[in-house]
Amino acid sequence: MDLKKGYSEVQKGETKRYCQFLKLNPDTLEQYRYWHDSKNIWREIPEGIRKAGILNMEIYVVNDLAFMIIETPSGFVWDEAFGRLATYERQAEWEEFVAKFQEAGEGKRSEEKWQLIERIFSLNESLKR
């Protein structure tokens, strides 16, 4: 795959973006990649993510770090949405399953494992000045 070709996305009006990271177990990195491939992920997981109000979610990997971008409607409320997501079909089972590929600890929900990242630069905001 030529990473310099980028990834196409379609904007759907005003949205919010959240960025997070997670340290992965380097010994199980290929398995983590395998289970997050769209052909292998359990169907209930992306369906639940969308049902929770998330428009798009992407995970990128570099070395043993996973970086997640979440796009939501502008009215999205983080705690409410992730509280609902945790109750959806197979979500807890999925979190337990993928915990062995992550170094964040077992028995935690997704929003407890992934750490939100502070944005320190925005080209769009800088050009508004």
N, C-alpha and C positions, 0 to 999 in steps of 0.2 A: 504494500500500500504506500502510495506517495503522499506523505503527510503534508507536503507543501501545496497540495491541491485544495486543502481545507475541507470543511464540512458545511454543506448548504443548510440554511435555516430560513424559514419564512416568518416574518414578524406579524403578530396579530394584534396590532394596536398597543396601547400602553400596558406594560407588564412589569413585574418585579423579578429580580434575579437574586438568587442566593448561591453562594459558593462555599463549599466545604472540602475538608480533606480527611483522610484516614490512612493510617500506616497499615500496610499489608504484610502478611507472613511471606517472606521471599521464597520459602520452600514450596509454597502452594500457589504461587502467582499464576501459573498456567491454568490451574483448576479454577481460580477466581475468574480469569478471563473467559474460560469455557462456559461457566454457569451464567455469566452476564451477557453472553452472545444472544441476540434476539431469537435464534433458533433453539436455544437450550434453556432459557430462563422459564421458570414455571409461569404459565399463562396468568394465574391469579395475581402475580406480583405487579406487572405493568398495568393490569386492569384496576387494581386497588390504588395504585399511585395516581392514575388518571381520575378515579372516583373521588379521591381525597382533594381534588381541585388543582392538581399540578398539570400544567400544560405540556411541559417537556422536562426531561431529566436526562443528563448525560454524565457518564463517568469516563474520565481519562486516567491513564496510568503512566507514571514515569518512575523507573526503578521500582522501589517498594512503596510508593505513595499513590493513593487513588485520590483524584480530584473530581468533585461532583459539581455540576452546574444545574440549578433548578430554576425553571421559568414558571411564573404563576401569574394569575390575574392581579391587577393592582390592589384589589380588596382582600387578597389572601391573608389569613391569620394563621401564622406558623403553628402555635401550640394547639389550636383547635384542629387543624388539618392533620397534624401528625398524631394527635390523640385518636382521631377517627381511623387513620391508616392502621394503627396498631391493633385495632379490633377486627380488621377485615380478614377474610378467609385466607388461611395459610401464611399470613404475614409473620406471626410469631415463629412458626415453623421455619420459614425462610431465614429469619434473623438468626435463629439457632444454627441452621445449616451453614450459612456463610460466615458465621463467627470463627470457624476453624481456619478460614483464610485471612482473617483480620487479626491485628494485634491490639484490638480495643477492648478485649475482654468478653467473656461469654455472659449470657443472661441479660443483655442490654438491648433496648429497642434502637432502631436506626438513628433517631435523633439524639440518642445518648452516646452513640459511638462516633458519629461524624462530628467534626468540630467546624463551626462556622468561621469563615475567614473574613477579615476586614478588608474592604476595598480601599486602596490608598491613591488610586489614579483612575480617572475616567476621561477619555479623549473628548467625548461629547460635552461633559461639564466644563472642561478646560477651554473649549472653543466658544462657550457662551459668554465668557468674560469680556 
